Amino acid sequence: MTDAVTKNTPWIRFPKRTSPYIFALYMATIMAFLMSLVITLAEFGMGPHYMENVMNAYQVAMPAAFVCILVVRPVVIRLVGLTVHGH
């Protein structure tokens, strides 16, 4: 991108203290959608209502994933610290 394009692009920047929540939001959004795609395909197959079924599953999966990531994140950080040099 050119400097002119990047300067004119509106981008919301959140304070650093919100990083764990923004991380959880992005991770939950992406992972819940991918898992909804895979699980719906495995459970019901590829049919005419596949994407409708995926979105119905996603409505439940995304909020659940968000809460789970917030709960599990500190444990994962601790495990990484115990298993990787330099943490």
N, C-alpha and C positions, 0 to 999 in steps of 0.2 A: 504494500500500500504506500501511496505517496504521503508526504507530510500533510498536505492539504486535506486529504481524505481522512486521515487519522485525527486531525485536529477538529474536524467538523462532525465526527461521529459522536453522538451522545452516548456516554457510558457512565453508569452509576457505579461509584466506588464506595464500598462500605468500610467502616472502621475495622482495624486489625482484630479487635476483640470479637468480632462476629465471624471470624474465620471458621471455627468449628461448626457453626450452624450453616454457613454457606457451603462448606465442604459436604456436610450431611445432606443438604438439599440437593446439590448436584449429583452426589453419589446415589442417593435414593431415587431421584428422577430417572437416571440412566439405568441403574441396575434393576429397578422394579419393572421398567418397561421391557428390558431385554428378557428378564425372567418371565414376565407375562406372555411375551411372544413364544418362548420355548415351551413353557408349561401348557399353555392353551393348545399349541400344536400337538404336543404329546398326548394330551387328554382327549381332544376333540377332533384332531386332524385339520386339514386345510379345507374348509367348507365356505359356503357363500357368506356366512356370518362370522368368519374368522376374526376380522378386525373389531367387530362389535363385541365379540367375546373377550378379545384381548383388552379392550378398553374397560369393560366391566371388571375384569380381574385387576387391572391397573388401578382402578378407583379404590380398591381395598389394599393392594400391595404397596402403593406409594407412601401413604401415611404410616403404615406399619414399618416399612423399611426406614423411613426417616427417624422414627422413634428408636428402632433397633440400632441404627448407626450411632445415634447420640449416646446410647447406653454402652455399646460395645467399643467405641472409639478409644476411651481411656485404657481399656484392657489391652487392645491391640498395640497402642503406643508403648505400653509397659512391656509387652512381649517382644516387640521389635528392639527396645532398649536392652533387653536381656540377651538377645541372640545376635546382635550386630555390633561389631567394634565401633567405637567412636560415638556412641549414643549415651 
